[in-house]
């Protein structure tokens, strides 16, 4: 019997106003509210609402034997609350079934794990509190932004109390090993790792509607035969993908909803497959070995590294300048500035600045609202520069309001 762990990432980034329409020094509302609302309502209509309804139906039809796992960013929750509260309610309905797990991650879908351990832990703490507040459960399994992972990051996650973490089943890390087993972190063996089977995941997420694919069309029976095949060794099949795959990237016309409708029943009737949440799958199986990952990996691009976000001078310049403001933001202790600081950390801003080519470049272009990496960089740096000016101003005002220190006889004598 193999365990299928279906994981969905739910993330909608805040879009910033384009610099052409952004009046530096005067307009400090950096978000493109009309665009953010429009995109959220479109994705809610095409993906979140119909897919949530389908999952709820599948859980009930299969009497709880169908189970899945979500990672919903704090940024996405903010947008649901602002523009589509009915989506948030539908996720709460799924949570009430007890068949859906919600993971912890960074609140802003940020690259904080690459900035500092302290930043990273703060982001995770914020996100954990948001999940507990919205869905009534405290996450016990962790999934970092874009599956970013290394031995060091895994050890930090274990230090926060998590006992399971998701990561990419990257070939350059696994070598001859299969992603279809549970592994352990190299620095803290208590942390269990679930590794994404990128081939089986991408068959649904990217290739499902590709008519040039030699396996097109992907039928449910064909997919089940791959999962149960002896050529797919192991005991836990981790299928991780963007939730927007369903109805947004793969439109309803492709048959993606029909495929998902048929999948659970076909899998369970095979007698060789069962479904589990991430935590359940990790608890069921002992790690087969330690996974050594000294260098940072992710699930992005062919390289499976972090060059999608920090692969050129533009990205590194923006990243460095952003995190150089950390101490100032903390010193100010102002909710409005904390809010802006939060959405400025979202990894998508750096993703838009990538200068990739070939198939990776095509993927980046698909998700990019800018015409070029340079335009994305200029836009972000204009917003960040304005934020820094306002931040410095607010800090100066706060300092000016502090009462002057009284001079005592002792301090006066010491000065003399």
N, C-alpha and C positions, 0 to 999 in steps of 0.2 A: 504493500500500500504506500503510495506517494502522497505527500501533503502539498497542496497548492496554496500558496500565500499570495493573494491578490492585493496589491498596494496601489493606491491612487494619490498623486500629489495634487493638491488644490492650491493654486497660487495665481492671483491676479495682481500684477505690479501697479503702483500708482504711476500715471503718466504725468510728466512735468510739462508746464507751458513751454511752447517753442520760444526761443530767444527773440524771434522777430516780434512777438507779441508780449514780451516780458519787459517791463519798464524798470530797469535796475535803479535802486535807490528810492523808488516810490511804491512799487507793487511787491508786497512781501507774501502774497498768496501764490505759492509756487506750483500748485497743482492745477492741471487742466480739468476742471470739474465736469465740463460738458462731455469731454472725451471719456473720462473715467466712468461717468454714469452710462454713457451710450454703450461702451464695451461691456460693462458688467451686465446691463439688461439684455444685451444680445447673447452673451455666453450663458446667462441664467436661463433664457428661453430655449436655446439650442442644446445646452448640455446639462447644467446643474439640476434643473427642475425635472426634466424627463428621465434623466439617469438616476436621480435619487428615488423617483417614483418606481422605476424598474427594479432597483436594488431592494427596495422595501417589499415589492411584490415577490421577488425571488427568495428572499429570506422567509417570507410567510409560506410560500408554496412548498419550499423544501424543509419546512418545519425546523428552521434554525441550523440546518446542516450546511447551508451556504453562508460563508463568513468572509469578511474583507476588512481592510485596514486603510485608514486615511491619515494624511498629513496635511493639515490646513493651516496656512500661515496666519499670523496675527493681522497682516495687511489685508488678506482676503476676508477675514472676519469683519474688519473695519468697513470694507466695501459692502459686504452683505448687509450689515447693520444700516449703512447710509442709503443704499440704493435698492437692495433686494432682500428685505427682512424675511420674505416668504422662503427664501433659500436657506437661511439660517434655521428657520423652523423645520424645514424638511430634513436638515442634518440632525437636528435634535430628535426628530422622530426616528431616524435610523439609530441614533445612540440609545434610544429607549428599548430597542429590540434586544440589546445585550450581545448582538452578533457582529457588531462593528467596533473596531478599536481605533482610538485617536492617538497619534504619536506626538511626541515633543519634537520641536526643532527650534531654530532661531526665529524670534518674533517677526523680524522684518525680512526674512529670507535673505539674510545678510552673509557677508564674508567675514564675520567677526572671528571665526575660528582661525583665520589667517592673520588677524590683526593683533589680538592679545587674548590670553586665557581669561582675563578679567572681563573684557568686553563680551566674549563668547558666553561666559556663565551668566552674565546679566541678561543677555538676550534670551537665553534658554529659560531663565527664571520668569521673565515677563511672559513668554509664550505658554509655559506650563500653567501659570495663573489664569491666562485667558482661556485655555482649554477647560480648566476646572470650572471656571465661572460659566462658560457657555454650555458645556455638555455634562457637567456634574461628575467627571472622572479625572483623576490625576494620571497623566501619561507615565507609563513605566518603560516604554521602549523609545529609543531616540533615532531620528533620521536627520542628518545634517543637510543644510542647503545643498541642493544638486548632488547629493550623496558624496560630498567632499569628506575624505577620510585619510587618515594616516595613523601609524602606531601612537603618535603623540596625541592626536585629537581623540582617538579612542580612549586613551588613558584618562584624558580630561573628562570625557563623558562618563566613564566608570566612576570617577571621583565625585561626580554630581549625583551618584546613586543609581544610575541606570544599569541594567544587567543585560540588555539587548540593544544592538545598534544595526542599522541597515547600511550597506555599502555596495559598491559596484563590483561585479564579478569580472574585473578587468584581466585580460589575457596576460599582460605584462607583469601582473602581480601573481596571478594564480599559476602561470606556467602550464604544466600538464594536469593540474588539479581541476576538479569540477566545481562550479558554483553551487551545485545542488546538494550541498551539505552544510551543516552548521560548523563555523570555525570560532576560534578564540583570539582575542586581542593579544599581541605579542608582549605588551607591557603589563597588562592586567588580565590574567587568564579567566577571571570571573565574567568578563564582558563577552557575551556571545555575539557572533556576527552572522547576519543573514545577507547573502550576496545575490545581487540581481543577475538573473539569467538574461543577458541583454539580447540574445538572438530571439528567444521565445517572446520576450517582452516587445521587441521592435517589430516582430511579425504582425502584431496587433497595432501598435502605436504608429508605425511609419509605413509598413508595406501592405496593410490591409486593402487599400483601394488602388494600389499601383498595378495597373493593367500590364505593365512590362515585366513584372515579377514572374519568374518561372513557376511559382506556386499559386498564382492568381487563378481563380478566386479562392480565398481562404474560407473553407467551410468548417463548421463546428466539428464534424466527424474527422476531418483531416487533422485539425489541431489536436483533438483528443488523442489521435493515433500517435502524434509526435510526443505528447506528454507521457504516454504509457509505454512508448517504445523502449527496447533495451538499449537503443542508441542514445537515450536520455537517462544516463545512470544517476543514482542518488536517491535521497529520500525527501527532500523539500525543494519544490520548484517555486522560486521567487519571481513573480511577474510584477514588475514595478513600472508604472507609466503615468504620464500627465492625465489628470481626470478629463481635461479638455479634449483628449483623444476622442471621446464619445460625443458626437454631435457637432463639435467645433472643428478639430483637425480632420477627423473622418466624419463627414456629414451623414445625416440620417439616410440620405439617398444611397449611400454606399452599402447599407445593410448592416452597419455596425451594431445597432440596437437589437436587430434580429439575432445576430451572432451571440451577443451577450445574453439574450433571452434564453437561447438554447444551451449555452455552455454549462451551467450548473447541473441541470438534469442529466445531460449526456455524460458529464464527468462522474457524477455519483452512480449512475447506472452502469458505468464501466466496471465497477467493483474494484478498481485499482487506484482510484483517486478520492481524496477527501479535501475539504477546505478548512483552513485555520487562520486565525489572526496572527500577526507577527509574533506577539508574545507567546501565544499557544504553540506555534511552530518551534520557537527557540527552546521552550521548556520540554517539548516532547523528545528532542534528540540531543545527545551529547556531542560536543565538538569533536570532529575527527582529527583536527590538528590546529596548530597555531598559524595564523596568517601574518606573515611578515610584510609590512608596508611602510618602509622608512620614509618614502617620498609621498607627497600628497597626490591623491587620485580623485576622480569624480566620474560622473556618468556622461560627461559632455564630449562631443567631437570624437574623432578617430583616436586622438592621443589619450583620451580618458584622464586628462590632467586639468590644471587650472588655467591654461592659456586662453580659454574662452572668456575669462574675466580679467586676468592679469598677465596678458601675453605680449603687450606692447607698451611703449613709453606713455601714450595717452592714458591708458588704463592705470598704470602704476603711479603716474602723476596725480590723477584724480583720487585714487585710493589713499595715497600718502597724505594729501592735503586734507581729505575728509577726516581721517583718524587722528590727525594732528590737533583737531579741535576738541577731542574727547575730554581733556581736563577742564577746559573752559565751560563746556556744556554741564559737566558735573558740578562745577563750582557755582554756576548760576542757579541751578535747581528750579527751573521754570518749566511748567508743563507744556507751554506753547513751543518753546525751543526743543524740549525733549521730543515732542511730536515730529517736528521737522527733521531733527537729528535721526529719528527712527526711519522715516521713509527715504531719507537720503542714503541710507546704508543698503537699501535693496540691491541685490546682485545684478538685476536686470540693467541698471544704469551703466554698469561696467561692461556687460554683455553687448550692449549696443555699440560700444567703442571698439569691438573686435575687428581685426583686419584679416579675416580668414578667406581662403579660396576654395575652389572646387566644391565638393559635396558639403563640407562644413560651412563654407561661405553661403551656400544656398539655404541651409537651415537658419543661419544667423539672419539672413535677409528676410526670411519669412516672418520672423518675430520682431523685426526692427522697424519702428515708426519713423526713423531718420533716413535721409538719403545717403549719408556716409558716416563713417566712424568719426571723422573730424567734426561734422555737424553735431553728433551726439555728445562729443567731448566739449565743444564750445557751449552748448546749451547747458550741460551739467555744471560746468565751471562757472558760468554766469550766475546760476542759481546758488551754487556753493559760495561764491565770492560775496554775493549779496547777503547770504545767511551769516557769513563771518563778520561782515561789517555791522550787521544788526546785533550779533552776539557780542562783539567787542563793545558796542555802544551800551548794551544792557548791563554788561559787567562793570563798565565805568560808572554808570548811574547807581548801580548797587553799592559800589565802593564809596561813592560820594555821600550816600545816605547813612553810612556807618557813623556812629557817634565818635567824636574825637576822643582819643585816650586821655584820661586825666593825668596830669603831671604831679606826682607825689614828691615830698621833700627828698626822699631817698633817691628817686630817679633823677631829680634835678641836681642833687649833689654828685651823683655818678657822672652826669653829663659835664658838670663843672670840672 
